[in-house]
Amino acid sequence: MMDDRDDRLKARFARLRAEEESHAPEIDATLARARRGAVRGRPRLVWPRLAAAALVLAAAGGTWLALRRERPTPAVPVWAWRSPTESLLDVPGMKQFTRMPTDLLPPVTGGIR
C-alpha cells in the first residue's frame, strides 16, 4: 500500500519537474545574452539615483534641524512647583482631620519598655 502511494507521488513530481523545465529558458541562450550585455554595457541611470539620494539627504537634514532646534521652557522655581495631581488629595471632609484625636488613644504610662 505504501509503495503505491510513493509511486504516485514520484510520478506527480516528475510531471511537475517536466512542466517547469518546459518553461525554463535554455542556459546557453541565457549566458550568451548576459555576455552580450556585459560587452555592450547598459547606460546607467545616474541622474535619477543622484536626485533621489539628494532628496533623502535633504529630508533627513531638515528633520534633524527641526528636532535640534531648542524650544524655550518656562523656568519654574522648585519651591513654586505644584503637583498636577495635588487636587486629588483634597477629599470632602478632610479639614476635620487636621489633628490626631487624643481621646481615642490609650493613656501612656511609664514610657517605652
N, C-alpha and C positions, 0 to 999 in steps of 0.2 A: 504494500500500500504506500509506503513511504517512497519507494523508488519511483512509483508512478508520478507522485507529486514533484519529485526532483526533476524528472524528465520534462514534465510540462513547464516547470519554472525555467529550466535551461533553454527550452525552445522559445519561450516568450522573450527571454533576454537576448537570444540570438536574433530574433526578429527586430527587436528594438535597436540592437547594435547595427544591423544591416540597414535599417531605415536611417539611422543617424549618419552612417558613413555615406549614404547616397546624397545627403545634403552638404557634406563637407567638401570644401574646395581641394583640388589637388595640391600637394605640398610643393611640387616643382613650380607650378604657376605662382603660388604664393611667394616663394623665395625669389623668383625672377622679378616679380612686381616690386618686392622690397628692395632688391638690388638696383633696379632702375630708379626708384625713388631716392635712394641714397646717393646715386651718382648725379642725378639731375638736381636734387635738392629742392625742397619746397620753400617758397617765400615765407619767412616768419612774420608773424603778426606782432611787431614790436610796439608800435604806437598805441594800439588799444590796451596792451598789457601795462605800458608805462602810465597811461592815463588812469587806468583802474588802480594801479599802485599809488599814484599821486592822490587820487580821491580818498583812498583808505587812509593814507597818512594824514591828509588834511582833516578828515573826520576824527581820527584819533587825537590829533593835536588840539583841535577845537574842544573836544570833550575834556581833555586833560586841563586845558586852560580854564574852562568853565568850572571844573571841580576844584581847581587850585586857588581860585580867587577867594580871598579872605572875606568873610562876612562879619561885620562887627556884631558882637554880642553885648547886650546891656550888662553893665557891671553892677552886680548886687552885692553889697557888703554881707559878710557872713552873719552878722548879728541882725540883719533885716530879713533874712531868708525865712520863708514860712512854708511849711509842708503843704503840698496841694491837697492832701487828704486829711488835713487837720480838722476840717468841719465834720468829718465822720465821727470824731471822738466826742462831739458836743451832742449828747443824747438828752432827751427830755428828763427833767428831774435830777440832773447831775449836780446842780447847785446845792441840793440838800446835803450832799455828801462831801462837804468841804473839810470836815474834821472827822477823826476817828471817834466812834461812840465809846465813851469810857464806862458807861453804866452797864454795858453788856460783858465787859471783861472781868474775869475773876480777880479778886484782890491779890496783890503781890505781897508776900510776907517772907521776910528773911533773905531776900536776894536770890541770886542764882546759886544752885548747888552743883 
